[in-house]
Amino acid sequence: STSDQPIQTKINTPLTLVCPFDNYDSLLWQLNERNLDTYLDLTDVRLLQNILQIEKLRQAHQGTYTCFVENPAGRNNHSFVVGILSPPTIQQADPELVESEQQLQPVAEVSLLSGEQLRLVCHASGS
């Protein structure tokens, strides 16, 4: 089964997922169909019995978390779809056009004649 609504949460906030089963002999968590222990960059994910905790969310934590449980009577699983919302970030401009990362000031001025068109592109990311 899968949670009805995707979980949309902000970057750098905590997340707790509770696997909704009891009376199990074994429990396994996966992220995007890979066992959590195969992700070398997710050492900040804590597993406490049927609870998965992340203190500070990063983009790498985004995806579908699934808990698998098993006992002598059978097996079951439940999935949580987690989306990470991040604030808008301006992408770094061409290094030749920027004095430094701190002062995003253009090095060159552009002169236009009246009636000429100028196209400025601002690349940003975020969700």
N, C-alpha and C positions, 0 to 999 in steps of 0.2 A: 504494500500500500504506500501511497505518497501523501504528504500533507496537502490539504486542499489549496492553500495559497502559498506561493513562494515567500520565503522570508527575505525581506529587503531591509538591510541594516547598514549603518554608516561605517566607513573605514575608521579604524582606531577605537572602536567600541567593543565591549565584551559580547560573547555569544555563548548560550547554553542550549544544548539539544538533549532531550531526554528520550531514550529509546522506550516506546510505550508498552513494553512487555515485562512480565515477571515469570517466575517459575521456569527459568532457563538454566541449562548446564553450561552452555558456551555462548559467548557474544563476540561478534567481530564488527568493527566499523570500517567502511570503505568511503573514499572520496572519488567520485567519477569512475567507479568500478575498479579502483585500485586500493589495496589494503593500505591503511594510513601509515603503517610502519615502513612502507616503501618510499615515502616522501621524505627525503633528507632535509628539505627546507621547512618542514612543518613540525619542528621539535617543540613549538609552543602550544601544541594541542594536547590537552590533558584529558585522560580517560579515567573516570572514577565509577566503577561498576557500570550502570547503564546510562551514565551521564558523560557527555562530551562537552568540554569547556575550552574556550579560547578567550584569553584576557584582552587581547588587542588585535582586532581583525586587520588583515592585509588583503590585497588583491589575490594573493596566492590561495587564500582560504575559500574563494568563491567556487561554487559547484554544487553537485548533488551528493549529500551525505546519506549513506544507507547503513542501518544496523541490521545484522543478521543474528537471529537467536535460534538455538536448537536444544531440544530435550528428547527423552526417549519416545514421547508421543508425536514428535514431528519438528518442523522448522517453520520459521516465519521471518519476514523482514519489513522494514519501514524506511521510507526515504524522505529527506528534507531537502528542498531546493533553496540554496542560500545565494542571494545576490548582494554584492558589496557596492554601496553607493559612495562615490568619491567626489570631492569638490572639483570644480573646473580648474584646470591647470593650463597655462599658456605654454606651448611647446617652445623649446629653445630655437631662436632664429638662426639664420646662417651666421656662423662665427665671424665672418668678415664684416658683417653689418652691425656688429654689437661690440661696444667698448669692453664691457665686463658683464658677468652674470648679474651683478647687483644693480647696475644702472643700465637698463635696457634702452640706451640712447643710440640712435643711428649715427654712424661715422660720416656718411655722405649725405649731402642734401640733394634733393631732386627738384629740378626746375621744370615747370610746365608752361606752355603758352596757353592763353585763354582759350577755352573750348577743347583742349586736349583731355584725354581720359587718363586716369591713374587707377590702377587696381592694386589694392592692399589686401594681403591674405594673412589672417591670424589663425594659426593652427592651435587648437585646444583639445584637451581630453577631459574626461570626467563622466559621471553618470548621475 
